[in-house]
């Protein structure tokens, strides 16, 4: 009977089997590592894609809001011009409702050098 301890150069069946299983473990762990890295890359790429999509959507909404703001400012200017036109003295004098008012017969105008605050 041979003693395995006396001949270290002879590989035992147990060590050969251990090497084969270790080799299989290394190849399976490498495949697992590659698949995990690939999954992480895909997940990160999707996150970047969603982030860029949200930024692009914000830019589109911002452009739409700026266009609506400029339209509202233009409309406000038009309304202000219409208000100024309706408040103008010429339009008030030519207004038919004002034309129908009675004219004062004998107006009395107050002429004083004192201001209202000094009179009291």
trRosetta pair geometry for C-beta under 8 A, 3 or more apart (Angstrom, degrees):
i j d omega theta_ij theta_ji phi_ij phi_ji
2 6 7.4 -128 -177 57 73 113
2 7 6.5 -22 177 12 115 132
2 10 7.8 5 144 51 142 165
3 6 4.3 73 81 3 106 108
3 7 7.3 136 84 7 61 84
4 7 6.5 -77 -146 57 35 82
4 8 8.0 77 162 -92 66 43
4 10 6.9 -117 -135 79 74 111
4 12 5.7 23 -141 -77 142 120
5 8 7.5 5 -164 -68 34 79
7 10 4.6 31 125 7 116 113
11 15 5.4 -122 -165 79 86 120
11 16 5.5 91 145 -56 123 97
12 15 4.9 91 57 9 83 99
12 16 7.1 -148 93 -4 44 88
13 16 5.7 -55 -148 38 34 112
13 17 6.2 33 154 -18 67 107
14 17 5.8 -55 -147 38 30 109
14 18 6.2 32 152 -21 64 107
15 18 5.4 -50 -143 36 34 115
15 19 6.4 39 154 -23 64 101
16 19 5.7 -50 -150 32 31 112
16 20 6.6 30 152 -16 63 103
17 20 5.8 -53 -150 36 34 110
17 21 6.4 27 155 -13 67 107
18 21 5.9 -58 -145 42 31 106
18 22 6.0 34 154 -21 65 109
19 22 5.5 -54 -143 38 29 113
19 23 6.3 34 154 -21 63 105
20 23 5.6 -52 -149 34 31 113
20 24 6.5 30 153 -16 64 104
21 24 5.5 -50 -147 38 36 112
21 25 6.2 40 151 -22 65 104
22 25 5.5 -51 -145 36 32 113
22 26 6.3 35 153 -21 64 103
23 26 5.7 -51 -147 34 31 111
23 27 6.5 24 156 -13 64 105
24 27 5.9 -56 -146 40 32 106
24 28 6.1 26 156 -13 67 109
25 28 5.9 -58 -141 43 29 106
25 29 5.9 27 158 -18 66 110
26 29 5.8 -54 -139 39 27 107
26 30 6.2 31 156 -21 62 106
27 30 5.6 -50 -146 35 31 114
27 31 6.5 31 154 -17 63 105
28 31 5.6 -52 -146 38 34 111
28 32 6.2 36 152 -20 65 106
29 32 5.4 -51 -143 39 34 114
29 33 6.1 38 154 -22 65 104
30 33 5.6 -51 -145 36 30 112
30 34 6.3 29 155 -17 64 106
31 34 5.8 -53 -145 38 30 110
31 35 6.3 28 155 -17 64 107
32 35 5.8 -56 -145 39 30 108
32 36 6.3 29 155 -18 65 106
33 36 5.8 -55 -145 37 29 109
33 37 6.3 28 156 -17 64 107
34 37 5.8 -54 -144 39 30 110
34 38 6.2 32 155 -20 64 108
35 38 5.6 -52 -144 38 32 114
35 39 6.3 35 155 -21 64 105
36 39 5.7 -52 -147 36 31 112
36 40 6.4 32 153 -19 63 105
37 40 5.7 -53 -149 36 31 112
37 41 6.4 33 152 -21 64 104
38 41 5.7 -53 -149 34 32 112
38 42 6.4 30 154 -17 65 105
39 42 5.8 -55 -148 37 32 110
39 43 6.2 30 154 -18 66 107
40 43 5.7 -54 -144 38 31 110
40 44 6.1 28 158 -15 66 108
41 44 5.9 -57 -145 41 28 108
41 45 6.2 30 154 -21 63 108
42 45 5.6 -54 -146 36 30 113
42 46 6.5 30 154 -18 64 104
43 46 5.8 -55 -151 36 31 110
43 47 6.5 32 151 -19 64 105
44 47 5.5 -51 -147 35 35 113
44 48 6.4 35 154 -18 66 104
45 48 5.7 -52 -148 37 32 111
45 49 6.3 36 151 -22 64 106
46 49 5.4 -52 -147 36 33 116
46 50 6.4 32 156 -17 66 103
47 50 5.9 -54 -147 38 31 108
47 51 6.3 32 154 -20 64 108
48 51 5.6 -55 -146 37 31 113
48 52 6.3 28 157 -15 66 106
49 52 6.0 -56 -147 39 28 106
49 53 6.3 30 153 -21 63 109
50 53 5.5 -54 -146 36 32 115
50 54 6.4 33 155 -20 66 102
51 54 5.9 -53 -151 34 30 109
51 55 6.6 29 152 -16 63 105
52 55 5.6 -53 -148 38 35 112
52 56 6.3 36 154 -20 67 105
53 56 5.8 -53 -146 37 31 110
53 57 6.3 31 153 -19 64 106
54 57 5.6 -54 -147 37 32 112
54 58 6.4 35 153 -21 65 103
55 58 5.6 -51 -148 34 33 112
55 59 6.5 35 152 -19 64 103
56 59 5.6 -52 -151 35 33 113
56 60 6.5 34 151 -19 65 104
57 60 5.6 -52 -149 35 34 112
57 61 6.4 32 153 -16 66 105
58 61 5.7 -55 -146 39 32 109
58 62 6.1 35 153 -23 66 107
59 62 5.5 -53 -144 36 30 113
59 63 6.4 32 156 -19 64 104
60 63 5.8 -53 -150 35 31 110
60 64 6.4 31 152 -18 64 106
61 64 5.6 -55 -148 37 33 113
61 65 6.3 33 153 -18 67 106
62 65 5.8 -54 -146 38 31 110
62 66 6.3 32 154 -20 65 105
63 66 5.7 -53 -146 35 31 111
63 67 6.4 32 154 -19 64 105
64 67 5.8 -54 -150 35 31 111
64 68 6.4 29 152 -16 64 106
65 68 5.6 -54 -146 39 34 110
65 69 6.2 39 152 -24 66 105
66 69 5.5 -51 -146 34 32 115
66 70 6.5 31 155 -18 64 102
67 70 5.9 -53 -148 35 31 108
67 71 6.5 32 151 -18 63 105
68 71 5.6 -54 -149 37 33 113
68 72 6.3 32 153 -18 66 105
69 72 5.8 -56 -148 38 30 109
69 73 6.4 31 153 -19 65 105
70 73 5.6 -50 -145 36 34 113
70 74 6.4 36 153 -19 64 103
71 74 5.7 -54 -151 36 31 111
71 75 6.4 31 151 -17 65 107
72 75 5.5 -53 -145 39 34 112
72 76 6.3 39 152 -23 66 103
73 76 5.5 -49 -147 33 33 114
73 77 6.6 36 152 -20 63 101
74 77 5.7 -51 -152 33 33 112
74 78 6.6 34 150 -18 64 103
75 78 5.6 -51 -150 34 35 113
75 79 6.4 34 152 -18 66 104
76 79 5.7 -54 -147 38 33 110
76 80 6.2 36 153 -20 66 106
77 80 5.6 -53 -146 37 31 113
77 81 6.4 33 154 -19 64 103
78 81 5.8 -54 -151 35 31 111
78 82 6.5 31 151 -17 64 105
79 82 5.6 -53 -149 37 34 112
79 83 6.4 37 151 -21 66 103
80 83 5.6 -50 -147 35 33 112
80 84 6.4 32 153 -18 65 105
81 84 5.7 -52 -146 38 33 111
81 85 6.2 34 153 -21 65 106
82 85 5.6 -52 -145 36 32 113
82 86 6.3 27 157 -15 65 106
83 86 6.0 -58 -147 39 29 105
83 87 6.2 18 157 -10 65 113
84 87 5.9 -64 -143 45 29 105
84 88 6.7 53 152 -51 62 91
85 88 5.7 -31 -156 -6 33 119
85 91 6.4 87 159 -33 65 155
86 91 6.0 -114 -139 114 32 152
87 91 7.6 56 53 62 12 122
87 92 7.4 8 -167 -48 33 113
88 91 4.7 81 67 12 92 103
88 92 6.9 -162 93 -8 46 87
89 92 5.6 -57 -146 39 33 111
89 93 6.2 31 156 -19 68 106
90 93 5.9 -55 -147 37 30 108
90 94 6.2 11 159 -4 65 113
91 94 6.0 -63 -139 49 31 100
91 95 6.4 57 152 -54 63 91
92 95 5.6 -30 -152 -7 33 120
92 98 6.2 70 173 -26 66 167
93 98 7.0 -109 -131 101 22 141
94 99 7.6 1 -164 -51 29 117
95 98 4.2 71 75 12 104 108
95 99 6.7 -170 90 -14 52 85
96 99 5.2 -51 -144 34 37 118
96 100 6.6 37 157 -22 66 102
97 100 6.0 -54 -154 31 31 110
97 101 7.6 46 145 -36 58 92
98 101 5.7 -34 -163 3 44 117
104 107 4.4 64 120 -63 141 98
112 119 7.5 28 147 -78 153 128
114 118 4.7 -122 -170 84 101 118
114 119 5.2 121 121 -65 128 85
115 118 5.0 88 56 10 79 101
115 119 7.2 -138 94 -14 41 89
116 119 5.8 -53 -151 25 33 116
116 120 7.4 19 160 -10 62 103
117 120 6.8 -65 -161 35 31 100
